[in-house]
Amino acid sequence: MDSAPLQDSSDPPARSGPDGVQEEFAPLSLGSLKVWPPVLLAPMAGVTNPPFRALCRAAGAPLCVTEMVTARGYLMGNRRTREMTRPAPGERPHSIQVYGTDPRDLRKLAGILADEGVDHLDLNLGCPVPKITRQGGGSAICVRPRLVGRLVAALVEGVEEAGRQVPVTVKMRKGIDDDCLTYLDAARAAQEAGAAAVGLHGRTAAQLYSGLADWGAIAHLKQELSIPVLGNGDVWQGVDALRMMRRTGCDGVIVGRGCLGRPWIFRELAALFDGRPAPAEPNLGQVLEVLFDHGQRLIDHLGPATGLRQMRKWITWYTKGFPGCAALRGQLFGREAPPVSAGLDGLRELLGGLDPTAPYPPAALRVKRGKGSRTQRVRLPAGYLADRTSDRAHKECAAPRSDAELEAWEQNLSGG
Ligand SMILES: Cc1cc2nc3c(=O)[nH]c(=O)nc-3n(C[C@H](O)[C@H](O)[C@H](O)COP(=O)(O)O)c2cc1C
């Protein structure tokens, strides 16, 4: 198990003044949108769908970003892509992450989403997947700051044309690898083009999700920009968010893997930022209540077959480290897996033998969930680094000819 070195749960909650009101941190300002506590649920493909966003909101997450939506998929009229832009019932503010390398598409998309009522748009500039970076997309876009500027400007123009004030933010990585750091120039370009904030995942594309996020880079970026900086990487417990803000001076925190199977981290964050102590971790019985609630929401949203299939990965995340749970994995994924026809009751039966009074295992608090710990050599187009001043995307990927081709391409784009 990899754990961040910054763990020190002795960090106090936010400091309060003599009247008992927290005075250490300010709400995060994204344009006219005020976010308190200054925390975002990170966009995560296959994760931040309406059911999970609703759970996180109920726990206190003030701004939950959707899974990434491609401009191409949306403008092609792909049903699944369009579905992803829908808010969960009653969800405000509604925040959507978008991706595209053609400014005309992004401008059009931003206009449509603004007309439909979106409250925040985030541009994904951090995808590390080889098939995408090899075409100059994803995290390779940041090698060309002028291109970053054009993409951000296109989104800003799109929402302005719709007559709305919708803040546009970007989310990027440190760079391609340690020899090619791109974040400072790319973030400055985003700022000049009208971005309301820059989110920085403190890893390079070569690092993928491995090792420790570089909070020093977040601190450095904060010194360079006048717009808010959102720090991202290795917030596993509420206290990490306070530490990140205290150490780096950043204005807000983006929570990724730390909430997988632990949506109540947002309750902890709300308490700590309000100057109160963190609530106790739930015992297994309480975890299972959240798990079944999540399962029901997934079934309602995706239907029983897809909902229950998606639920399997969540069960492994929710139950991580509890006694007797590792053995469940074989039953969940093997031949004896409960049939879809058994619905949620099949899962209740499977999990029914566990001890509900089991306390939350401390070792599970900081277990990395959701992505492996490998690294990679990043692929870029031949000669790409020689032309960093271009404001054009290297090459548009061939336009998908069908929904199936589009969905395969979108699958590759996940991550950031
Ligand atoms: C399953 C999964 C899917 C992700 N999908 C996206 C995505 O679509 N867009 C994006 O910008 N980042 C994506 N990310 C990256 C996270 O938003 C975040 O930047 C990263 O996990 C680092 O934060 P953490 O250390 O708190 O997990 C994904 C991460 C995970 C684990």
The ligand as an SDF file (V2000), in Angstrom:
LIG
                    3D

 31 33  0  0  0  0  0  0  0  0999 V2000
  -11.4000    6.0720  -12.1100 C   0  0  0  0  0  0  0  0  0  0  0  0
  -10.8290    7.4200  -12.4330 C   0  0  0  0  0  0  0  0  0  0  0  0
  -11.2900    8.1220  -13.5340 C   0  0  0  0  0  0  0  0  0  0  0  0
  -10.7880    9.4030  -13.8080 C   0  0  0  0  0  0  0  0  0  0  0  0
  -11.3160   10.1060  -14.8610 N   0  0  0  0  0  0  0  0  0  0  0  0
  -10.9540   11.4110  -15.0420 C   0  0  0  0  0  0  0  0  0  0  0  0
  -11.5770   12.2230  -16.0300 C   0  0  0  0  0  0  0  0  0  0  0  0
  -12.4440   11.7860  -16.7880 O   0  0  0  0  0  0  0  0  0  0  0  0
  -11.1750   13.5210  -16.1300 N   0  0  0  0  0  0  0  0  0  0  0  0
  -10.1850   14.0460  -15.3350 C   0  0  0  0  0  0  0  0  0  0  0  0
   -9.8500   15.2350  -15.4630 O   0  0  0  0  0  0  0  0  0  0  0  0
   -9.5570   13.2850  -14.4200 N   0  0  0  0  0  0  0  0  0  0  0  0
   -9.9340   11.9990  -14.2450 C   0  0  0  0  0  0  0  0  0  0  0  0
   -9.3340   11.2530  -13.2700 N   0  0  0  0  0  0  0  0  0  0  0  0
   -8.2830   11.8510  -12.4440 C   0  0  0  0  0  0  0  0  0  0  0  0
   -8.8560   12.4560  -11.1540 C   0  0  0  0  0  0  0  0  0  0  0  0
   -9.7890   13.4670  -11.4470 O   0  0  0  0  0  0  0  0  0  0  0  0
   -7.7230   13.0270  -10.2790 C   0  0  0  0  0  0  0  0  0  0  0  0
   -7.0890   14.0420  -11.0130 O   0  0  0  0  0  0  0  0  0  0  0  0
   -6.6850   11.9830   -9.9100 C   0  0  0  0  0  0  0  0  0  0  0  0
   -7.2950   10.7880   -9.4610 O   0  0  0  0  0  0  0  0  0  0  0  0
   -5.7210   12.5180   -8.8470 C   0  0  0  0  0  0  0  0  0  0  0  0
   -6.3840   12.8420   -7.6660 O   0  0  0  0  0  0  0  0  0  0  0  0
   -6.3400   11.8480   -6.3880 P   0  0  0  0  0  0  0  0  0  0  0  0
   -4.8950   11.6070   -6.0450 O   0  0  0  0  0  0  0  0  0  0  0  0
   -7.1220   12.5930   -5.3460 O   0  0  0  0  0  0  0  0  0  0  0  0
   -7.0190   10.5880   -6.8340 O   0  0  0  0  0  0  0  0  0  0  0  0
   -9.7890    9.9620  -12.9920 C   0  0  0  0  0  0  0  0  0  0  0  0
   -9.3110    9.2440  -11.8960 C   0  0  0  0  0  0  0  0  0  0  0  0
   -9.8250    8.0110  -11.5970 C   0  0  0  0  0  0  0  0  0  0  0  0
   -9.3250    7.2730  -10.3810 C   0  0  0  0  0  0  0  0  0  0  0  0
  1  2  1  0
  2  3  1  0
  2 30  2  0
  3  4  2  0
  4  5  1  0
  4 28  1  0
  5  6  2  0
  6  7  1  0
  6 13  1  0
  7  8  2  0
  7  9  1  0
  9 10  1  0
 10 11  2  0
 10 12  1  0
 12 13  2  0
 13 14  1  0
 14 15  1  0
 14 28  1  0
 15 16  1  0
 16 17  1  0
 16 18  1  0
 18 19  1  0
 18 20  1  0
 20 21  1  0
 20 22  1  0
 22 23  1  0
 23 24  1  0
 24 25  2  0
 24 26  1  0
 24 27  1  0
 28 29  2  0
 29 30  1  0
 30 31  1  0
M  END
$$$$
